[in-house]
């Protein structure tokens, strides 16, 4: 009770290890163990990091797991681990096996049914909540501002570059679509709806205006000699511009190149959202004319009935911002797509 009330904020490693040993026997005690971890100040060097992290993995205390990593100054480690756990849970239909522990094979002493009690601790919930807070310059899970400001911007930029790698959009991704955007695609696989809610919340926060990402020009083997001979300057893009550019790359890869990284429904939802960003944030978000035409074509010809209304609305917004020379050119395509509004 003294820990949970905040009267005791730190424990020596020996005492913390004893609590771990004694509170890992029943679901109720594991729940209380998570509450104890969340109440303590777990500063690097003052506790057995490996022991706490392995305990969090074993008992699926993902909130504490993310908090500990962030307190150690590593904002990326919780993302990869919780995504791996959430994907394993998605594949298996439940999060109750130690296979999702990322290699931790120690015996689990808590029954599988105990996870029903831990809705706010599931890896999927934690990873989206964690991203939402840290990208917006806040500590997870209490939401307090990360100070100093430079640290908050550093953490936010690191995560932004993990989700939306700053690549030169004039060239194909050097590592392929699946490898280059592995983290973003994994989040879309877990829940496209949660991903969209995350982006909407983040992009409405003034903090992201501080996030500018440097995009270096590609110098791959596909570059022409004349291009390589010219030292093109790196570009600095805003977070919102990187988001829109990335979604276009993914949409084009699925629609034109037959990439299976996303379903057509996912492309329809993400494209509609990105077009809404472009049309409502222009000229903060800029797209070349040929990109706009190509994206309009994707919206028209993407064969997915479940996103027809979203795609139709996005298509209307494109025409309002970029009126074509002749609307008649789109009549047949719009009719075929079911865009009758």
N, C-alpha and C positions, 0 to 999 in steps of 0.2 A: 504493500500500500504506500510506503514512503517513496518508492520509485514512481509509481503511477501518478501520485499527487505532485511530483516534481520536487520533493524535498531532497531526494537523492538523485543526482544527475550523472554520476560517474561511479564505476565499480572497478576494483582491481581485476586483472585477468583471472586470477584464481577464483574469485567469487563469481565472476560471469560464467566461467566454465562449469562451476558447480550448479548454477541455475540451469544451464543448458542440459546437464545430465539429469536433473530432477524434474524438468518441465517437458520432457520429450517422451512421455509415456502414454498420455491420453489426448484425444482431440481437444478437450477443454483446456488442458494445461498447455498444449502447443499454441492454442489461440492466445492464452495469457502470455506465453513466451514472446509472441510477436508484439503484444502490447508493451512488454517490458523493453524489448529492443527499440521500439519506437519512442519510448520515453527517455531513454538514456542518451547522453552525449557520447557518441562513438567516434572519438577523434583518433586519427592514425597514430600508432605508437602506444596507445593506452589500452588496447585490447588485442586478443588473438584474432587477427583478421581472417585467416584461413578457417579457423574453427567457426566463427560466426557465419561466414559466407557458405560454408558447406552445410551448416545447420539450416540456413535459410533455403538452400537448394533442396535438401532432403525433405523438409517439411513444407515446401512450397510457400514460404513466407517472402513472396516476391517484392512486396512493398519495402520491407526492411533490406532486402538484397539490393534493390536499386538505391536506396538511401545511403547504404554503407559505401557503395562504389562512388557515388557522387561526393560523399564526404571526403573520400580519398583523392579527389581531383580527377577522376576518370569518368566523364559523362557518357562515354560510348560503350563501355563494357556491359552495363545493364541492358542496353538495347539488344545487342546480339544474343545475350543469354536468355532474356525473356522472350524474344521472338522464337528462338529455337525451342523453348519450353512450350510456348503457345502452339507452334506448328505441330509438335509432337502430340500435344493434347488434341488438336484438331484431327490429326490422322487416326488417333486411337479412340476418339470418341469420349475421352475423359482424361483428366490430368492426374491420375492416381498411381502412375508407375514411376519407378526411379529411372526409367529410360530417358525421361526428359530432363534429367539432372545434369546433362552435359558431361556424362562420363562418371559421375559420382555413384559408385556401386555399393555404398554402405547401406546396411539394412534399415528399412523404414519401420519405425515402431508404431506409427499411427495408421489406423484403418483407412481404407479408401473412402468410406462414407464421410470421413471427417471433412473432406474438401467442400462438401455442401455448405459448411459453416463459413467458408472463407471466400465469399463472393467477391469481396474487394481485394483479395489477394491473388486472384487468378492471373496468370501471366499475361493474358490478352488485355484484361482491364488495366493492369499496371503499366504495360508498355505504352498504351495510348495516353493514359493520364500523365505518365512520366514525360513523354515527348511534348505534350501540351504545355506543361509547366516550365520545363527547362528551356525550350525554344523561346519562350516568352520571358526568360530571365528570372525564373523563380525556382527556389529549391523545392524538391519533391520529398515528402508529400504535403508539407505544411503551407506551401505557396508563398513563403516569405521571399523577398527580393534577394537575389544573389549579389553580394557586395564583395569587392568593389565593382563598379560598372564594367570595367575592362574584363573581369573574370566572367561576368554574365554574358557579355558579347562574345567572348572566346568560346564558352560552352555552347552557346546558341549557334555560332558559326560552324563549329565542329559537327554538330548534329545535323545542321542544314546541309552541309557538304556530304554527309553520309547518306542522307535520304535523297538529295538532289545533286549528284556529282557534277561539278562545274566543268562540263565538256564543251568543246567547240561544236556548235550545232551545224556548222558547214560541212562536217565530216562524219562518217559513221562512227559510232562508239568503238574505240580501239579494242575493248574487251568483249564486244557483243552486248546485246540488250540485256540478256538475263544476268550476266556477270556485273555489268556496269551499274544496273539499277536493282541489284539483288535485294537490298533492304526495303526499298519502296515497294517492290513487287511482293515481298513477303507480307508487308502490312496490308496491301490490297487483297492478298489471299486470305488473310485472317478476317478482314471485314472492310469492304470498300466503303460502306456507310460510315463506319467509325473513322476511316481515313479522311473522308470528306468533312465530317464534323470537326476533326482535328484541324484541318487546313482552314476552315472557315473561322474557327475560334482564334487560331494563331494570327491569321492575316488581318483580323480586326483589332489586334493589339498594337498600340503605337510603338511598342518596343522593337518590333521587327523592322521598323524604319532604320534602325541602327545596323542592320545586318546587310552587308554588301559583300558579295562573293566574287573573287577574281577568277576569270575564265581565261586560261592560257590557250593560245592557238595550237591546234594539233599539227604535229610534224611527222605524221605516219608515212608508210610507204605508198599510200594512195595519193599523197600530195604531189602536185606537178612541180617540176624543177623550178619553173618560174616563180611559183608560190613559195618554195623553200628558200629561194634566193632573197626574198623580201622578208625582213624581220617585222612581222606583224605584231602590233602592240597587244598586250593582254587587255581584256575587257573587264570592266567592273559592273556587275549586274546586281540589281536589288533582289531580295528574296522572292518577291512576288513574280518578277520576271523569270527567274530560274524555275519557279513552279510551273508557269505557263509553258515555257520552252520545253521542259521535261515531259509534260503531259502530251504535247504535240509529237515529240519524238516517239513516245510509246504508241500513240494512236496511229501514227504513220507506219510504224513497224508492224503492227497487228493488221491494219487494213491493206497496206500495199505489199508488204513483204511476207505476209502469212505467219508472222511470229506468234507463237502460242503462249506468250508470257502473260497475256490478259485475255479475258473473255470479251465477247462483243458487248455484253451488258456493262462490263467494267469500263470499256472504252467509251461507250455512250454516256455513262454517268460522269466520268472524269473529263471528257471533252466538253460536255455541256457546262460543267462547272468552270473549266478554264476559259471558255468563250465568255461566260458571264463576267469573269475577272477582267478579261481583255476589254470588253465593251463598256464596263462600268468604271474601270480605272485608266482608260486611255486618256492622255498619252503616257501615263506612268508605266503602263504595259504597252509595248510596241510589237507589232508583227508585220513582217513584210507582206506586200500585196499578194505575192504568189503563195505565201503560207496561208493567208486568209482564204484564198480561193481553194486551195487544197483541203483545208479543214472543212470548209462548207461542203465540198464534195464528199468527204468522209461522213459528215452528218446526214447527208441525203441518202447515201448508198449503204450505210451500215445496216445490215439486216438483223434488227433486234426490236421486236415489238414492245418489249417491256420498258424501253427507254424512248419510245416514239415521242411522247409529249415533251420530255426534256430536250430532245434533239431538235424538235420543231421550234421550241422557244429560243434555243441557242441560234438556230438558223435565222430566225426573224431578227434577232439582235445584230447578227452579222450584216444582214441586208440594210438595217437602219444606219449602222456606222459606216459601212462600205457599200453604198448603192451600186448595183451593177449598171453597165451601159444599157442593158436591155433586160427587163424582168422576164420577158417572154422566153429567154434562154433557159429559165429555171422552171417553167410551168410543167413540162412533162416530167421532169425529175421529181419535182415536189409532189405531183399527183401520184407517181409511182411509189414514193416514200410514205404516202399517207398523210402528207402535210396539207390538210385541207383548210386549216384556219386562215 
